[in-house]
């Protein structure tokens, strides 16, 4: 199972960022990881932080990522036929049954992986300009995967 999720990275480059809810200026980065071994499969290019997750996914990884039958995401990816999201009632609320509990356990893997990636100092206090943030995120993801190769 592949899990897609987004993270906001604070950045000082005002050419690429936009004001968002959580950080004053941030970038939205999409990350796809495998639930089995927590490896990062793909990292999307950064987009302004006030964009919705599904919009950034379609712009960055939706065109590049190969078709995968078990690609899942959280409630922010509603409306995409490629990404499985939790089932909902007709009024839009999530149905919290056994399937949701299993889904939630797999989602926790992605959240932990993203937390480990964004814990690096280069992404917490990012002062990169232009496309350097994309290279920094890809480099951190490569270091994350390298850690699993060594073990």
C-alpha positions in Angstrom: 0.0 0.0 0.0 1.3 3.5 -0.9 0.2 6.4 1.2 0.1 10.0 0.0 0.2 12.9 2.4 1.2 16.6 2.3 3.2 18.7 4.7 3.7 22.4 5.1 7.3 23.6 5.1 7.9 27.1 6.4 10.0 29.1 3.9 11.3 32.7 3.6 11.2 32.9 -0.2 8.3 35.2 -0.9 8.4 34.5 -4.6 7.1 30.9 -4.2 5.2 31.0 -0.8 1.8 32.2 0.1 0.2 32.9 3.4 -1.6 29.9 4.8 -3.4 28.9 8.0 -0.6 27.1 9.9 2.5 29.0 9.0 3.0 32.6 8.0 4.6 31.7 4.7 4.9 28.1 3.7 5.1 25.6 0.9 3.0 22.4 0.4 5.0 19.3 -0.5 3.4 16.0 -1.4 5.1 12.8 -0.2 4.2 9.2 -1.1 5.6 6.4 1.1 5.1 2.7 1.3 3.3 1.5 4.4 5.2 -1.8 4.6 8.6 -0.4 5.2 8.2 3.4 5.5 10.3 4.1 2.4 9.6 7.3 0.5 8.5 6.4 -3.0 8.0 9.9 -4.5 8.3 13.5 -3.5 6.4 16.2 -5.4 7.6 19.7 -6.1 6.7 22.4 -3.6 3.7 24.6 -4.3 2.4 27.6 -2.2 1.0 26.5 1.2 -2.5 27.8 0.7 -3.3 25.3 -2.0 -5.5 22.2 -1.2 -3.8 18.9 -1.1 -5.6 17.4 -4.0 -4.8 20.4 -6.2 -1.1 20.1 -5.4 -1.2 16.3 -6.0 -2.7 16.7 -9.4 -0.1 19.4 -10.4 3.0 17.6 -9.2 2.6 13.8 -8.6 -0.6 13.1 -10.5 1.1 13.3 -13.8 4.4 11.6 -12.8 3.4 8.8 -10.4 2.6 5.5 -12.0 -0.9 4.0 -11.5 -1.0 2.1 -8.3 -4.1 0.2 -7.2 -3.6 0.8 -3.5 -2.8 4.5 -3.3 -4.6 6.0 -0.3 -4.8 9.4 1.3 -6.7 11.2 4.0 -9.9 13.2 3.7 -8.1 16.0 1.9 -7.9 13.9 -1.3 -11.7 13.6 -1.8 -12.7 13.7 -5.4 -9.8 11.9 -6.9 -10.5 8.5 -8.5 -6.8 7.5 -8.2 -6.6 7.9 -4.4 -8.7 5.9 -1.9 -10.1 7.9 0.9 -12.2 7.0 3.9 -15.8 6.1 3.2 -18.4 8.8 3.9 -22.0 9.1 4.7 -24.4 11.0 2.4 -24.0 14.1 4.6 -20.2 14.0 4.2 -19.1 12.6 7.6 -16.6 9.8 7.7 -17.9 6.4 8.5 -15.9 5.1 11.5 -16.1 1.3 11.2 -13.5 -1.5 11.1 -12.3 -0.5 7.6 -11.7 3.0 8.9 -9.6 1.7 11.8 -7.4 -0.3 9.5 -7.1 2.7 7.2 -6.2 4.9 10.1 -3.4 2.6 11.2 -1.9 2.7 7.7 -2.2 6.5 7.7 -0.3 6.7 10.9 2.7 5.2 9.1 2.7 8.0 6.6 2.3 10.6 9.4 5.3 9.2 11.3 7.4 9.1 8.1 6.6 12.7 7.3 7.3 13.8 10.8 10.8 12.2 10.6 11.4 14.0 7.3 10.3 17.4 8.5 12.3 17.0 11.7 15.5 17.8 9.8 16.9 21.3 10.5 17.2 22.1 6.8 13.4 21.8 6.4 12.4 23.4 9.7 14.2 26.6 9.1 14.3 26.7 5.4 16.0 29.7 3.8 16.3 28.2 0.4 15.3 30.2 -2.7 13.8 29.2 -5.9 13.9 25.5 -6.7 16.4 24.7 -4.0 13.6 23.7 -1.6 12.6 20.9 -4.1 16.2 19.6 -4.1 16.4 19.9 -0.3 13.2 17.8 0.2 14.4 15.2 -2.3 17.8 15.0 -0.6 16.2 14.5 2.9 14.0 11.8 1.4 17.0 10.1 -0.1 18.8 10.2 3.2 15.7 8.7 4.9 15.7 5.8 2.4 19.4 5.3 2.8 19.0 4.8 6.5 16.8 1.8 5.7 19.4 0.4 3.3 22.1 0.4 5.9 20.0 -1.5 8.5 
